[in-house]
């Protein structure tokens, strides 16, 4: 009977370790991808440089050059997004208004909640 308890204990500890590791990896990657999609400075360029460095076996000078290019490109893209944002918001708001007009009052209330939730999440 003691042997069975010891084996069950080891299996339980192993299972909990796997579970904890899985949760940790999930949270790490989720955080990293959130940073990437929010466009945080360095997140996209760091990801791209790391990937290219690994896939192309870049040397130190190539890596520096790629980092410089990706940072500059990211800044240029951020500026373009900043300039386009008002027009994009205008188009989205027009579409939301058209959708909302075709909904019942109870659906409109829920739709407004969904839109508010998405606005909160979406950050350029």
Backbone torsions as a table, in degrees:
resi	resn	phi	psi	omega
1	UNK	NA	-38.1	-179.7
2	UNK	-64.3	-36.6	179.7
3	UNK	-63.6	-39.5	-179.9
4	UNK	-64.4	-42.1	-180.0
5	UNK	-65.4	-38.8	179.2
6	UNK	-64.7	-44.2	179.1
7	UNK	-64.1	-44.8	178.6
8	UNK	-60.7	-39.9	178.1
9	UNK	-63.7	-43.2	179.3
10	UNK	-65.2	-43.7	178.9
11	UNK	-62.1	-42.1	179.2
12	UNK	-62.9	-45.5	178.5
13	UNK	-62.2	-41.7	178.3
14	UNK	-62.0	-47.8	-179.8
15	UNK	-59.9	-45.3	179.3
16	UNK	-64.1	-35.6	176.7
17	UNK	-65.1	-43.5	177.5
18	UNK	-63.2	-43.6	179.3
19	UNK	-61.9	-47.5	179.4
20	UNK	-62.9	-41.8	178.1
21	UNK	-63.6	-42.7	178.9
22	UNK	-62.7	-43.1	178.6
23	UNK	-64.5	-41.2	178.9
24	UNK	-62.6	-45.2	179.5
25	UNK	-64.3	-43.3	179.0
26	UNK	-59.1	-48.9	-178.3
27	UNK	-64.2	-39.2	178.3
28	UNK	-61.3	-49.7	-178.1
29	UNK	-68.9	-35.7	177.9
30	UNK	-62.3	-45.2	178.6
31	UNK	-62.2	-44.0	-178.6
32	UNK	-64.0	-42.9	-179.8
33	UNK	-70.0	-35.8	175.9
34	UNK	-60.3	-45.1	178.0
35	UNK	-60.7	-42.3	-178.7
36	UNK	-61.3	-49.6	-175.5
37	UNK	-74.5	-24.0	174.9
38	UNK	-77.4	-12.6	179.0
39	UNK	75.5	29.6	179.0
40	UNK	-60.3	143.2	179.9
41	UNK	-55.3	130.1	176.9
42	UNK	87.9	-20.2	-176.7
43	UNK	-67.6	-51.3	-178.1
44	UNK	-70.1	-46.1	-178.0
45	UNK	-66.0	-38.8	177.9
46	UNK	-62.6	-42.7	178.1
47	UNK	-62.1	-47.9	-177.8
48	UNK	-64.7	-44.4	179.9
49	UNK	-62.3	-44.0	179.0
50	UNK	-61.0	-44.5	-178.7
51	UNK	-65.5	-46.8	179.9
52	UNK	-66.4	-38.7	178.8
53	UNK	-60.0	-43.3	179.8
54	UNK	-70.6	-47.8	-174.7
55	UNK	-72.4	-31.4	-176.8
56	UNK	-106.2	-2.5	-179.0
57	UNK	54.3	55.9	-178.2
58	UNK	-70.9	143.8	173.5
59	UNK	-85.6	178.0	-173.3
60	UNK	-60.4	-43.0	-178.2
61	UNK	-69.4	-36.9	176.9
62	UNK	-65.4	-41.0	179.9
63	UNK	-62.3	-43.7	178.6
64	UNK	-61.0	-42.9	-179.9
65	UNK	-64.4	-45.3	179.0
66	UNK	-63.3	-40.9	177.6
67	UNK	-59.8	-45.3	-179.6
68	UNK	-61.9	-45.4	-179.3
69	UNK	-64.4	-44.9	-177.6
70	UNK	-68.0	-37.1	176.5
71	UNK	-63.5	-45.6	180.0
72	UNK	-63.2	-44.2	179.8
73	UNK	-62.8	-41.2	179.1
74	UNK	-63.3	-41.0	177.8
75	UNK	-63.7	-41.7	178.5
76	UNK	-63.7	-41.6	178.7
77	UNK	-64.9	-39.9	178.6
78	UNK	-61.1	-41.0	179.4
79	UNK	-65.7	-42.6	178.2
80	UNK	-62.0	-43.9	178.6
81	UNK	-61.8	-41.4	179.7
82	UNK	-60.9	-40.8	-179.9
83	UNK	-70.2	-36.3	-176.9
84	UNK	-84.4	-17.3	-173.5
85	UNK	-54.0	-45.1	179.6
86	UNK	-59.8	-41.2	179.7
87	UNK	-67.7	-41.7	178.2
88	UNK	-62.4	-44.1	178.3
89	UNK	-61.6	-39.5	178.4
90	UNK	-62.0	-45.3	179.4
91	UNK	-64.7	-44.0	179.0
92	UNK	-63.1	-42.0	-179.6
93	UNK	-65.2	-38.6	177.1
94	UNK	-61.3	-46.1	178.8
95	UNK	-62.8	-42.8	177.8
96	UNK	-60.6	-42.2	179.7
97	UNK	-62.8	-41.3	178.8
98	UNK	-64.9	-41.7	178.2
99	UNK	-64.2	-47.9	-176.6
100	UNK	-60.5	-36.7	-178.4
101	UNK	-62.2	-27.3	-178.8
102	UNK	-93.2	9.4	-177.2
103	UNK	-105.9	154.3	172.2
104	UNK	-71.1	161.2	-179.2
105	UNK	-54.9	-42.0	178.9
106	UNK	-66.3	-35.1	177.0
107	UNK	-70.7	-36.5	178.7
108	UNK	-61.6	-41.3	179.6
109	UNK	-62.5	-45.6	179.2
110	UNK	-66.7	-39.3	177.8
111	UNK	-60.7	-42.9	178.3
112	UNK	-60.7	-39.1	176.9
113	UNK	-63.5	-44.0	-179.9
114	UNK	-62.4	-45.2	179.9
115	UNK	-61.9	-43.7	179.6
116	UNK	-63.3	-41.1	178.5
117	UNK	-61.6	-45.2	-179.4
118	UNK	-67.6	-37.6	177.2
119	UNK	-61.7	-40.2	179.6
120	UNK	-63.8	-39.8	-178.8
121	UNK	-74.0	-38.9	-172.8
122	UNK	-78.9	118.1	176.1
123	UNK	-133.3	129.2	179.0
124	UNK	-89.0	NA	NA
